[in-house]
Amino acid sequence: MTASRLLDAALVGCTVVIAADRRAGDLASALMRHGAQTYRAPALSIVPNADDEQLLHRTRELIASPPDIVVVTTGVGFRGWMDAAHENDVEQDLHQALSGAQFIARGPKARGAIQQAGFVADWVAESETAAEVSAYLLDTRLEGKRIAIQHHGAGADNLDSILPREGADVVSLTVYRWGPPPNIEIVNKSVAQAAGGEVDAVLFTSAPGTEEWLRAAQRCGSMDDLRARARSGRLLLAAVGPITAEPLQRRDLTITIAERGRLGSLVRCVTGYFGPHGAAPMLPTEYGALSVRSGGIVTGDEFISLARRSEPARSTVRCPRTGADTRGTSASATAGGPEQPRR
């Protein structure tokens, strides 16, 4: 058993699963700076369409006949579109074609990508829903308007079927699609560890990724344990925004939603939860508040590691449908291997 001083490390002793593919490295680095061990367990992967002939064809259509309105549904999708234009040597032409358009953003991440590309978001759907985007557009005269819509990976926003009925000329752009997880065994192990007490937090950044991670939990028979741990406060389930949180809410899971819908806000949500004035369970003692974490305990201003030096204790959860052995180890040797700090 070892003890070390806490140096503003709100997440020391915490193991955090990042159930996401996009920008997972940035999120992991930010969490590690606060003392956390992290590993990635994305339940879906992003399959880019940078070389997709249809995307390039429609991009050239927009260059030849510029849009009046550009609807951006995801930050990663819009950045991917700009990258694809760059790779095909049409970035400058596309930028000029879009310079006179009105930009509509489905949430703050889409707005950030618009600004990063050198444009200005004229309107932002604060609810991050396609329904709010649709309602806003339907309140304006759309007849004869040319509208470019960058769809998200699931492609199920219905905008390209609703808007043409109002006389709009819609150009649909699918920049990326959701694919299978890079490693389903890591996903299953992350579920087992979250349900078994070897993980302190699971973070979600997209609704489709959240849904697939929860389906893995259902296959492994872990939903009741996840629900109980989240309700007790021992497991933080945190989502980057309300749309990402919907699959969790439908399953009656106790969750926390980042206030501003950005990764920085998600990091602050986690550090605030486990910080000295956060909502994580604490026990008052004569030495100060005591908090139990997967890697040890925090008492007063000290962290005491309880990790074993010999063979770590193991817990096994077997997925009944797949028969996969999701045997995990202690928090110091997690399923996917903890992230290493960048040098």
WOTAUR-V729530 format. One record per residue. N is the residue number from 1. PHI is phi as a letter, one per 20 degrees, with the letter a starting at -180 (* if undefined). Layout:
N:PHI / N:PHI
This chain:
1:* / 2:c / 3:c / 4:b / 5:f / 6:e / 7:d / 8:l / 9:e / 10:f / 11:d / 12:f / 13:n / 14:e / 15:d / 16:c / 17:e / 18:d / 19:e / 20:b / 21:d / 22:f / 23:l / 24:f / 25:f / 26:f / 27:f / 28:f / 29:f / 30:f / 31:f / 32:f / 33:f / 34:d / 35:n / 36:e / 37:e / 38:c / 39:b / 40:e / 41:c / 42:f / 43:e / 44:c / 45:d / 46:e / 47:d / 48:f / 49:d / 50:g / 51:d / 52:f / 53:f / 54:f / 55:f / 56:f / 57:f / 58:f / 59:f / 60:f / 61:f / 62:f / 63:f / 64:f / 65:c / 66:f / 67:e / 68:e / 69:c / 70:c / 71:d / 72:d / 73:e / 74:b / 75:f / 76:f / 77:f / 78:f / 79:f / 80:f / 81:f / 82:f / 83:f / 84:f / 85:f / 86:f / 87:f / 88:d / 89:m / 90:c / 91:f / 92:f / 93:f / 94:f / 95:g / 96:f / 97:f / 98:e / 99:f / 100:e / 101:e / 102:e / 103:d / 104:d / 105:d / 106:e / 107:o / 108:f / 109:f / 110:f / 111:f / 112:f / 113:f / 114:f / 115:f / 116:f / 117:e / 118:n / 119:d / 120:c / 121:f / 122:e / 123:b / 124:c / 125:e / 126:f / 127:f / 128:m / 129:d / 130:f / 131:f / 132:f / 133:f / 134:f / 135:f / 136:f / 137:f / 138:f / 139:e / 140:d / 141:e / 142:d / 143:g / 144:n / 145:e / 146:e / 147:c / 148:e / 149:d / 150:e / 151:e / 152:e / 153:f / 154:f / 155:m / 156:d / 157:d / 158:m / 159:f / 160:f / 161:d / 162:f / 163:f / 164:f / 165:f / 166:e / 167:n / 168:e / 169:e / 170:d / 171:d / 172:e / 173:c / 174:d / 175:e / 176:b / 177:c / 178:e / 179:c / 180:f / 181:f / 182:g / 183:b / 184:f / 185:f / 186:f / 187:f / 188:f / 189:f / 190:f / 191:f / 192:f / 193:f / 194:f / 195:f / 196:e / 197:n / 198:e / 199:c / 200:e / 201:b / 202:c / 203:d / 204:c / 205:c / 206:b / 207:f / 208:f / 209:f / 210:f / 211:g / 212:f / 213:f / 214:f / 215:f / 216:f / 217:f / 218:f / 219:f / 220:e / 221:m / 222:d / 223:f / 224:f / 225:f / 226:f / 227:f / 228:f / 229:f / 230:f / 231:f / 232:f / 233:n / 234:f / 235:c / 236:e / 237:d / 238:c / 239:d / 240:f / 241:a / 242:f / 243:f / 244:f / 245:f / 246:g / 247:f / 248:f / 249:f / 250:f / 251:d / 252:l / 253:e / 254:f / 255:c / 256:c / 257:d / 258:f / 259:f / 260:d / 261:m / 262:c / 263:f / 264:f / 265:f / 266:f / 267:f / 268:f / 269:f / 270:f / 271:f / 272:f / 273:f / 274:e / 275:f / 276:f / 277:d / 278:e / 279:e / 280:f / 281:g / 282:c / 283:d / 284:f / 285:c / 286:f / 287:e / 288:o / 289:f / 290:d / 291:c / 292:e / 293:c / 294:f / 295:e / 296:q / 297:c / 298:d / 299:c / 300:m / 301:d / 302:c / 303:d / 304:d / 305:f / 306:d / 307:f / 308:f / 309:e / 310:e / 311:g / 312:f / 313:f / 314:c / 315:c / 316:c / 317:c / 318:d / 319:f / 320:f / 321:e / 322:e / 323:m / 324:f / 325:e / 326:d / 327:f / 328:d / 329:d / 330:f / 331:f / 332:e / 333:b / 334:f / 335:g / 336:e / 337:n / 338:f / 339:f / 340:d / 341:g / 342:f / 343:d
